């Protein structure tokens, strides 16, 4: 599983924007589909809201179709 710290310049970022910004998805539409499919966890909880506001210290995990972790993103304010 890939692990990455993503530095943001604002106090908050939307979940779909983070996935695109970090390069996990190429488009916001692809990020929306991942979230709606239930393949994203935020701080250990499944998240179905693509507009979920993330802040410093939040941990986002992207899962494959079987629920196995693919990528881990830790949000950090710059």
Legacy VTK file of the C-alpha trace (Angstrom):
# vtk DataFile Version 3.0
C-alpha trace
ASCII
DATASET POLYDATA
POINTS 78 float
0.000 0.000 0.000
1.273 3.437 -0.928
1.413 6.003 1.862
1.696 9.721 1.214
1.481 12.946 3.168
-0.510 15.531 1.243
0.270 19.134 2.159
-2.546 21.616 1.680
-2.274 25.403 1.786
-5.729 25.948 3.247
-7.264 24.903 6.542
-9.697 22.501 4.826
-10.081 20.597 1.561
-12.993 18.611 0.161
-12.522 14.850 -0.095
-13.036 14.722 -3.871
-10.595 17.608 -4.350
-7.983 15.839 -2.214
-8.232 12.635 -4.246
-7.710 14.592 -7.460
-4.980 16.860 -5.978
-3.030 13.841 -4.695
-3.228 12.156 -8.106
-5.309 9.211 -6.878
-7.866 10.036 -9.579
-7.494 12.003 -12.780
-10.811 13.808 -12.529
-13.319 14.960 -9.970
-15.866 12.649 -11.573
-13.648 9.636 -10.962
-13.211 10.725 -7.330
-16.994 11.006 -6.985
-17.455 7.449 -8.260
-14.860 6.047 -5.825
-16.538 7.736 -2.888
-20.048 6.703 -3.959
-18.841 3.098 -4.374
-17.849 3.078 -0.689
-14.147 2.612 -1.431
-12.912 5.510 0.728
-12.435 5.667 4.500
-11.726 8.823 6.483
-10.230 8.302 9.930
-11.303 4.660 9.815
-14.941 5.312 8.884
-16.435 4.656 5.444
-17.228 8.010 3.835
-19.921 8.420 1.177
-19.887 12.231 0.992
-17.507 13.533 -1.652
-17.820 17.027 -0.174
-16.597 15.924 3.268
-14.303 18.648 4.618
-10.870 17.320 5.570
-8.407 19.132 7.793
-4.921 18.731 9.233
-4.337 15.237 10.593
-7.164 13.469 8.764
-6.295 10.056 7.317
-7.858 8.920 4.031
-7.579 5.302 2.865
-8.599 4.180 -0.622
-9.661 0.535 -0.885
-9.907 -1.885 -3.806
-13.103 -3.762 -4.690
-12.337 -6.387 -2.011
-11.831 -3.805 0.742
-8.047 -4.113 0.764
-6.144 -0.822 1.249
-4.570 0.588 -1.927
-3.415 4.046 -0.857
-3.124 5.990 2.380
-3.194 9.798 2.377
-2.468 11.882 5.448
-3.623 15.489 5.259
-1.205 18.106 6.590
-1.485 21.884 6.505
1.523 23.621 5.025
LINES 1 79
78 0 1 2 3 4 5 6 7 8 9 10 11 12 13 14 15 16 17 18 19 20 21 22 23 24 25 26 27 28 29 30 31 32 33 34 35 36 37 38 39 40 41 42 43 44 45 46 47 48 49 50 51 52 53 54 55 56 57 58 59 60 61 62 63 64 65 66 67 68 69 70 71 72 73 74 75 76 77
